[in-house]
Each structure stands twice: as C-alpha cells, then as structure tokens.
Amino acid sequence: MAQVGIAPSDVPVIPRGVRLHFDKVRDLWVLLAPERTINLDPVGLAILREIDGTATLDAITEVLAAKYDAPAPQITADVRDFLAGLMERRILEVRT
Amino acid sequence: MAWTKPVIREIG
C-alpha cells in the first residue's frame, strides 16, 4: 500500500518539467520527468490523460469507471495507488 | 475495455 495519500476531492496536477511523450522507437507512451521516465501501460496512460489540473480524483475515477469494465471500487483503489506511487516519486502533485 | 491494475515501470 502506498504511503502517500490522495483524497477523493484532491486535484492531481502534472508538475512543470514532467510531460507525456510518445516514444516512437519503443512504440509506447512514457511519462518524461527530470532524469527518469515512467513506461506507461494502457491503463496508466488512460489515467494520466484524465489529469487536466481541474478534475478531482473522484471525477477521474468516475470517467474511467464509465469506460472500463471493472467494479468502480477496484478502479478507485487502483487509480489511487497509481497516483500515490507517482507522488512518492515527486512526479505528480495534488491541489487540495 | 478491460481494466488491469496500472504498474509504474521507472527507468542511464
């Protein structure tokens, strides 16, 4: 379980210096951050694409629950863990 | 679409 918490009403924000990038050579999307990258799987990419600096965690999970065939509580838990993992690595911030 | 738990694969 991730140690960094993110509340349902928190707004995740991709900070300056971090951006989504399509790696043509590997044919995959990555999250580019200073001195490192995160290789993204399709679900990780879908989560990050919902982050626009205004959507709350609740809103993001609601959109994803409508698109994906999985129980909403599972999607909420997985999204929270994923974003908390990015926060621990300091490549995601939240506004409360 | 099918949901799979997203994994953070971090990468000199």
Backbone of each chain as nested JSON, in Angstrom:
{
  "chains": [
    {"id": "A", "residues": [
      {"number": 1, "name": "MET", "atoms": {"N": [0.846, -1.193, 0.0], "CA": [0.0, 0.0, 0.0], "C": [0.88, 1.24, 0.0]}},
      {"number": 2, "name": "ALA", "atoms": {"N": [0.53, 2.212, -0.815], "CA": [1.32, 3.423, -0.901], "C": [1.208, 4.213, 0.396]}},
      {"number": 3, "name": "GLN", "atoms": {"N": [2.292, 4.911, 0.745], "CA": [2.291, 5.655, 1.991], "C": [1.76, 7.066, 1.798]}},
      {"number": 4, "name": "VAL", "atoms": {"N": [1.848, 7.589, 0.575], "CA": [1.348, 8.923, 0.295], "C": [-0.135, 8.818, -0.007]}},
      {"number": 5, "name": "GLY", "atoms": {"N": [-0.924, 9.696, 0.597], "CA": [-2.36, 9.613, 0.396], "C": [-2.863, 10.649, -0.581]}},
      {"number": 6, "name": "ILE", "atoms": {"N": [-3.963, 10.322, -1.245], "CA": [-4.633, 11.281, -2.112], "C": [-6.124, 11.132, -1.848]}},
      {"number": 7, "name": "ALA", "atoms": {"N": [-6.754, 12.248, -1.497], "CA": [-8.163, 12.22, -1.112], "C": [-9.058, 12.343, -2.342]}},
      {"number": 8, "name": "PRO", "atoms": {"N": [-10.31, 11.872, -2.24], "CA": [-11.225, 11.929, -3.39], "C": [-11.415, 13.328, -3.957]}},
      {"number": 9, "name": "SER", "atoms": {"N": [-11.321, 14.349, -3.091], "CA": [-11.547, 15.719, -3.564], "C": [-10.264, 16.405, -4.023]}},
      {"number": 10, "name": "ASP", "atoms": {"N": [-9.125, 15.711, -3.904], "CA": [-7.856, 16.293, -4.349], "C": [-7.808, 16.369, -5.877]}},
      {"number": 11, "name": "VAL", "atoms": {"N": [-7.112, 17.398, -6.367], "CA": [-6.934, 17.57, -7.816], "C": [-5.487, 17.239, -8.175]}},
      {"number": 12, "name": "PRO", "atoms": {"N": [-5.254, 16.111, -8.859], "CA": [-3.882, 15.789, -9.262], "C": [-3.412, 16.714, -10.38]}},
      {"number": 13, "name": "VAL", "atoms": {"N": [-2.143, 17.1, -10.311], "CA": [-1.567, 18.025, -11.282], "C": [-0.207, 17.482, -11.724]}},
      {"number": 14, "name": "ILE", "atoms": {"N": [0.012, 17.461, -13.031], "CA": [1.331, 17.087, -13.542], "C": [2.208, 18.333, -13.464]}},
      {"number": 15, "name": "PRO", "atoms": {"N": [3.291, 18.28, -12.683], "CA": [4.08, 19.492, -12.449], "C": [4.905, 19.908, -13.657]}},
      {"number": 16, "name": "ARG", "atoms": {"N": [5.396, 21.13, -13.605], "CA": [6.276, 21.642, -14.653], "C": [7.505, 20.737, -14.772]}},
      {"number": 17, "name": "GLY", "atoms": {"N": [7.905, 20.469, -15.996], "CA": [9.077, 19.618, -16.195], "C": [8.738, 18.157, -16.372]}},
      {"number": 18, "name": "VAL", "atoms": {"N": [7.465, 17.821, -16.222], "CA": [7.012, 16.438, -16.43], "C": [5.977, 16.462, -17.545]}},
      {"number": 19, "name": "ARG", "atoms": {"N": [6.106, 15.533, -18.507], "CA": [5.129, 15.538, -19.596], "C": [4.989, 14.156, -20.205]}},
      {"number": 20, "name": "LEU", "atoms": {"N": [3.845, 13.956, -20.833], "CA": [3.608, 12.723, -21.579], "C": [4.342, 12.807, -22.907]}},
      {"number": 21, "name": "HIS", "atoms": {"N": [4.907, 11.689, -23.328], "CA": [5.681, 11.675, -24.57], "C": [5.517, 10.313, -25.224]}},
      {"number": 22, "name": "PHE", "atoms": {"N": [5.308, 10.314, -26.549], "CA": [5.209, 9.038, -27.257], "C": [6.586, 8.656, -27.771]}},
      {"number": 23, "name": "ASP", "atoms": {"N": [7.083, 7.51, -27.298], "CA": [8.397, 7.004, -27.702], "C": [8.218, 6.185, -28.977]}},
      {"number": 24, "name": "LYS", "atoms": {"N": [8.618, 6.782, -30.108], "CA": [8.412, 6.118, -31.404], "C": [9.206, 4.826, -31.506]}},
      {"number": 25, "name": "VAL", "atoms": {"N": [10.396, 4.819, -30.938], "CA": [11.258, 3.644, -31.061], "C": [10.637, 2.439, -30.358]}},
      {"number": 26, "name": "ARG", "atoms": {"N": [10.134, 2.657, -29.162], "CA": [9.552, 1.542, -28.403], "C": [8.055, 1.401, -28.631]}},
      {"number": 27, "name": "ASP", "atoms": {"N": [7.477, 2.366, -29.357], "CA": [6.047, 2.316, -29.645], "C": [5.232, 2.279, -28.354]}},
      {"number": 28, "name": "LEU", "atoms": {"N": [5.596, 3.151, -27.42], "CA": [4.814, 3.229, -26.19], "C": [4.869, 4.645, -25.623]}},
      {"number": 29, "name": "TRP", "atoms": {"N": [3.868, 4.939, -24.812], "CA": [3.816, 6.238, -24.147], "C": [4.624, 6.179, -22.87]}},
      {"number": 30, "name": "VAL", "atoms": {"N": [5.33, 7.267, -22.605], "CA": [6.104, 7.363, -21.373], "C": [5.789, 8.699, -20.705]}},
      {"number": 31, "name": "LEU", "atoms": {"N": [6.034, 8.742, -19.415], "CA": [5.94, 9.99, -18.672], "C": [7.373, 10.453, -18.449]}},
      {"number": 32, "name": "LEU", "atoms": {"N": [7.735, 11.555, -19.104], "CA": [9.1, 12.06, -19.004], "C": [9.221, 12.981, -17.805]}},
      {"number": 33, "name": "ALA", "atoms": {"N": [10.2, 12.695, -16.954], "CA": [10.474, 13.54, -15.8], "C": [11.983, 13.776, -15.762]}},
      {"number": 34, "name": "PRO", "atoms": {"N": [12.428, 14.76, -14.997], "CA": [13.873, 15.012, -14.94], "C": [14.654, 13.756, -14.56]}},
      {"number": 35, "name": "GLU", "atoms": {"N": [15.554, 13.344, -15.454], "CA": [16.479, 12.234, -15.217], "C": [15.824, 10.874, -15.09]}},
      {"number": 36, "name": "ARG", "atoms": {"N": [14.565, 10.747, -15.495], "CA": [13.94, 9.423, -15.492], "C": [12.668, 9.439, -16.315]}},
      {"number": 37, "name": "THR", "atoms": {"N": [12.231, 8.266, -16.653], "CA": [10.955, 8.145, -17.352], "C": [10.16, 7.02, -16.708]}},
      {"number": 38, "name": "ILE", "atoms": {"N": [8.867, 7.073, -16.93], "CA": [7.975, 6.005, -16.492], "C": [7.352, 5.409, -17.746]}},
      {"number": 39, "name": "ASN", "atoms": {"N": [7.586, 4.128, -17.98], "CA": [6.915, 3.456, -19.089], "C": [5.465, 3.217, -18.693]}},
      {"number": 40, "name": "LEU", "atoms": {"N": [4.554, 3.604, -19.571], "CA": [3.136, 3.531, -19.22], "C": [2.434, 2.374, -19.921]}},
      {"number": 41, "name": "ASP", "atoms": {"N": [1.625, 1.652, -19.173], "CA": [0.747, 0.669, -19.801], "C": [-0.543, 1.403, -20.196]}},
      {"number": 42, "name": "PRO", "atoms": {"N": [-1.416, 0.758, -20.967], "CA": [-2.605, 1.468, -21.471], "C": [-3.468, 2.083, -20.373]}},
      {"number": 43, "name": "VAL", "atoms": {"N": [-3.605, 1.399, -19.248], "CA": [-4.436, 1.941, -18.171], "C": [-3.742, 3.136, -17.508]}},
      {"number": 44, "name": "GLY", "atoms": {"N": [-2.44, 3.033, -17.295], "CA": [-1.7, 4.162, -16.726], "C": [-1.817, 5.393, -17.612]}},
      {"number": 45, "name": "LEU", "atoms": {"N": [-1.717, 5.19, -18.917], "CA": [-1.861, 6.301, -19.862], "C": [-3.272, 6.888, -19.786]}},
      {"number": 46, "name": "ALA", "atoms": {"N": [-4.275, 6.017, -19.717], "CA": [-5.666, 6.491, -19.649], "C": [-5.887, 7.347, -18.407]}},
      {"number": 47, "name": "ILE", "atoms": {"N": [-5.286, 6.954, -17.298], "CA": [-5.423, 7.728, -16.058], "C": [-4.79, 9.108, -16.236]}},
      {"number": 48, "name": "LEU", "atoms": {"N": [-3.57, 9.127, -16.759], "CA": [-2.853, 10.401, -16.884], "C": [-3.542, 11.345, -17.867]}},
      {"number": 49, "name": "ARG", "atoms": {"N": [-4.204, 10.777, -18.868], "CA": [-4.887, 11.626, -19.848], "C": [-6.107, 12.319, -19.253]}},
      {"number": 50, "name": "GLU", "atoms": {"N": [-6.584, 11.817, -18.132], "CA": [-7.732, 12.457, -17.478], "C": [-7.303, 13.576, -16.541]}},
      {"number": 51, "name": "ILE", "atoms": {"N": [-5.993, 13.693, -16.324], "CA": [-5.492, 14.734, -15.42], "C": [-5.341, 16.031, -16.202]}},
      {"number": 52, "name": "ASP", "atoms": {"N": [-6.182, 17.006, -15.872], "CA": [-6.14, 18.278, -16.603], "C": [-5.919, 19.472, -15.681]}},
      {"number": 53, "name": "GLY", "atoms": {"N": [-5.623, 19.184, -14.421], "CA": [-5.368, 20.277, -13.483], "C": [-6.624, 20.829, -12.838]}},
      {"number": 54, "name": "THR", "atoms": {"N": [-7.796, 20.322, -13.257], "CA": [-9.046, 20.775, -12.636], "C": [-9.883, 19.606, -12.118]}},
      {"number": 55, "name": "ALA", "atoms": {"N": [-9.693, 18.423, -12.699], "CA": [-10.505, 17.258, -12.32], "C": [-10.038, 16.677, -10.989]}},
      {"number": 56, "name": "THR", "atoms": {"N": [-10.991, 16.388, -10.113], "CA": [-10.658, 15.757, -8.838], "C": [-10.44, 14.256, -9.046]}},
      {"number": 57, "name": "LEU", "atoms": {"N": [-9.849, 13.628, -8.045], "CA": [-9.67, 12.17, -8.108], "C": [-11.018, 11.483, -8.314]}},
      {"number": 58, "name": "ASP", "atoms": {"N": [-12.03, 11.967, -7.61], "CA": [-13.384, 11.417, -7.753], "C": [-13.873, 11.494, -9.199]}},
      {"number": 59, "name": "ALA", "atoms": {"N": [-13.694, 12.659, -9.808], "CA": [-14.163, 12.859, -11.186], "C": [-13.405, 11.957, -12.157]}},
      {"number": 60, "name": "ILE", "atoms": {"N": [-12.116, 11.826, -11.933], "CA": [-11.285, 10.997, -12.82], "C": [-11.714, 9.533, -12.74]}},
      {"number": 61, "name": "THR", "atoms": {"N": [-11.923, 9.043, -11.528], "CA": [-12.306, 7.635, -11.39], "C": [-13.709, 7.4, -11.953]}},
      {"number": 62, "name": "GLU", "atoms": {"N": [-14.556, 8.407, -11.858], "CA": [-15.913, 8.277, -12.409], "C": [-15.863, 8.128, -13.931]}},
      {"number": 63, "name": "VAL", "atoms": {"N": [-15.038, 8.938, -14.572], "CA": [-14.89, 8.855, -16.035], "C": [-14.339, 7.488, -16.434]}},
      {"number": 64, "name": "LEU", "atoms": {"N": [-13.323, 7.037, -15.704], "CA": [-12.7, 5.753, -16.044], "C": [-13.652, 4.589, -15.786]}},
      {"number": 65, "name": "ALA", "atoms": {"N": [-14.463, 4.694, -14.73], "CA": [-15.412, 3.619, -14.418], "C": [-16.457, 3.483, -15.519]}},
      {"number": 66, "name": "ALA", "atoms": {"N": [-16.744, 4.595, -16.207], "CA": [-17.711, 4.542, -17.303], "C": [-17.1, 3.911, -18.552]}},
      {"number": 67, "name": "LYS", "atoms": {"N": [-15.783, 3.985, -18.669], "CA": [-15.107, 3.471, -19.87], "C": [-14.67, 2.02, -19.722]}},
      {"number": 68, "name": "TYR", "atoms": {"N": [-14.339, 1.635, -18.498], "CA": [-13.719, 0.323, -18.299], "C": [-14.659, -0.651, -17.61]}},
      {"number": 69, "name": "ASP", "atoms": {"N": [-14.458, -1.908, -17.958], "CA": [-15.302, -2.973, -17.445], "C": [-14.693, -3.539, -16.163]}},
      {"number": 70, "name": "ALA", "atoms": {"N": [-14.886, -2.817, -15.069], "CA": [-14.383, -3.265, -13.77], "C": [-15.21, -2.578, -12.692]}},
      {"number": 71, "name": "PRO", "atoms": {"N": [-15.306, -3.189, -11.518], "CA": [-16.063, -2.555, -10.43], "C": [-15.451, -1.202, -10.063]}},
      {"number": 72, "name": "ALA", "atoms": {"N": [-16.299, -0.215, -9.837], "CA": [-15.823, 1.134, -9.509], "C": [-14.874, 1.151, -8.311]}},
      {"number": 73, "name": "PRO", "atoms": {"N": [-15.154, 0.377, -7.24], "CA": [-14.219, 0.401, -6.1], "C": [-12.816, -0.078, -6.478]}},
      {"number": 74, "name": "GLN", "atoms": {"N": [-12.748, -1.05, -7.388], "CA": [-11.433, -1.539, -7.821], "C": [-10.701, -0.456, -8.61]}},
      {"number": 75, "name": "ILE", "atoms": {"N": [-11.433, 0.209, -9.501], "CA": [-10.827, 1.282, -10.291], "C": [-10.35, 2.399, -9.369]}},
      {"number": 76, "name": "THR", "atoms": {"N": [-11.179, 2.773, -8.411], "CA": [-10.802, 3.833, -7.472], "C": [-9.535, 3.473, -6.71]}},
      {"number": 77, "name": "ALA", "atoms": {"N": [-9.467, 2.248, -6.216], "CA": [-8.297, 1.822, -5.438], "C": [-7.044, 1.789, -6.308]}},
      {"number": 78, "name": "ASP", "atoms": {"N": [-7.185, 1.265, -7.529], "CA": [-6.02, 1.162, -8.415], "C": [-5.521, 2.544, -8.845]}},
      {"number": 79, "name": "VAL", "atoms": {"N": [-6.454, 3.439, -9.15], "CA": [-6.065, 4.795, -9.553], "C": [-5.372, 5.498, -8.394]}},
      {"number": 80, "name": "ARG", "atoms": {"N": [-5.924, 5.332, -7.198], "CA": [-5.329, 5.981, -6.02], "C": [-3.911, 5.462, -5.777]}},
      {"number": 81, "name": "ASP", "atoms": {"N": [-3.718, 4.151, -5.891], "CA": [-2.381, 3.576, -5.699], "C": [-1.406, 4.082, -6.764]}},
      {"number": 82, "name": "PHE", "atoms": {"N": [-1.887, 4.118, -8.009], "CA": [-1.031, 4.55, -9.12], "C": [-0.587, 6.002, -8.918]}},
      {"number": 83, "name": "LEU", "atoms": {"N": [-1.539, 6.868, -8.608], "CA": [-1.207, 8.285, -8.43], "C": [-0.341, 8.499, -7.191]}},
      {"number": 84, "name": "ALA", "atoms": {"N": [-0.61, 7.739, -6.141], "CA": [0.213, 7.856, -4.932], "C": [1.649, 7.44, -5.236]}},
      {"number": 85, "name": "GLY", "atoms": {"N": [1.813, 6.427, -6.072], "CA": [3.153, 5.99, -6.468], "C": [3.891, 7.081, -7.224]}},
      {"number": 86, "name": "LEU", "atoms": {"N": [3.168, 7.805, -8.071], "CA": [3.788, 8.917, -8.804], "C": [4.12, 10.065, -7.853]}},
      {"number": 87, "name": "MET", "atoms": {"N": [3.246, 10.294, -6.866], "CA": [3.519, 11.352, -5.886], "C": [4.764, 11.027, -5.065]}},
      {"number": 88, "name": "GLU", "atoms": {"N": [4.911, 9.764, -4.7], "CA": [6.092, 9.359, -3.931], "C": [7.364, 9.634, -4.713]}},
      {"number": 89, "name": "ARG", "atoms": {"N": [7.268, 9.518, -6.034], "CA": [8.433, 9.76, -6.893], "C": [8.555, 11.237, -7.264]}},
      {"number": 90, "name": "ARG", "atoms": {"N": [7.677, 12.058, -6.718], "CA": [7.683, 13.51, -6.955], "C": [7.479, 13.86, -8.421]}},
      {"number": 91, "name": "ILE", "atoms": {"N": [6.688, 13.055, -9.12], "CA": [6.366, 13.41, -10.497], "C": [4.867, 13.624, -10.654]}},
      {"number": 92, "name": "LEU", "atoms": {"N": [4.209, 13.837, -9.532], "CA": [2.805, 14.242, -9.549], "C": [2.56, 15.05, -8.278]}},
      {"number": 93, "name": "GLU", "atoms": {"N": [1.778, 16.114, -8.437], "CA": [1.416, 16.923, -7.274], "C": [-0.097, 16.926, -7.145]}},
      {"number": 94, "name": "VAL", "atoms": {"N": [-0.59, 17.313, -5.986], "CA": [-2.038, 17.447, -5.831], "C": [-2.36, 18.8, -5.22]}},
      {"number": 95, "name": "ARG", "atoms": {"N": [-3.501, 19.322, -5.647], "CA": [-4.048, 20.52, -5.012], "C": [-5.238, 20.066, -4.188]}},
      {"number": 96, "name": "THR", "atoms": {"N": [-5.29, 20.519, -2.95], "CA": [-6.386, 20.074, -2.083], "C": [-7.498, 21.104, -2.061]}}
    ]},
    {"id": "B", "residues": [
      {"number": 1, "name": "MET", "atoms": {"N": [-13.891, -1.615, -22.112], "CA": [-12.491, -2.015, -22.191], "C": [-12.105, -2.743, -20.909]}},
      {"number": 2, "name": "ALA", "atoms": {"N": [-11.12, -3.601, -21.041], "CA": [-10.674, -4.373, -19.883], "C": [-9.77, -3.521, -19.0]}},
      {"number": 3, "name": "TRP", "atoms": {"N": [-9.956, -3.674, -17.707], "CA": [-9.157, -2.916, -16.74], "C": [-8.072, -3.814, -16.174]}},
      {"number": 4, "name": "THR", "atoms": {"N": [-6.849, -3.326, -16.167], "CA": [-5.762, -4.029, -15.49], "C": [-5.095, -3.038, -14.553]}},
      {"number": 5, "name": "LYS", "atoms": {"N": [-4.637, -3.526, -13.423], "CA": [-4.003, -2.631, -12.45], "C": [-2.769, -1.983, -13.078]}},
      {"number": 6, "name": "PRO", "atoms": {"N": [-2.72, -0.649, -13.121], "CA": [-1.577, 0.008, -13.756], "C": [-0.305, -0.161, -12.934]}},
      {"number": 7, "name": "VAL", "atoms": {"N": [0.795, -0.371, -13.647], "CA": [2.086, -0.594, -12.988], "C": [3.023, 0.554, -13.353]}},
      {"number": 8, "name": "ILE", "atoms": {"N": [3.779, 1.024, -12.37], "CA": [4.767, 2.08, -12.616], "C": [6.108, 1.418, -12.906]}},
      {"number": 9, "name": "ARG", "atoms": {"N": [6.546, 1.517, -14.165], "CA": [7.85, 0.954, -14.541], "C": [8.806, 2.117, -14.76]}},
      {"number": 10, "name": "GLU", "atoms": {"N": [9.646, 2.335, -13.774], "CA": [10.514, 3.512, -13.79], "C": [11.878, 3.183, -14.383]}},
      {"number": 11, "name": "ILE", "atoms": {"N": [12.34, 4.063, -15.277], "CA": [13.684, 3.938, -15.842], "C": [14.456, 5.169, -15.418]}},
      {"number": 12, "name": "GLY", "atoms": {"N": [20.363, 6.855, -17.423], "CA": [21.485, 5.984, -17.721], "C": [21.164, 4.51, -17.736]}}
    ]}
  ]
}
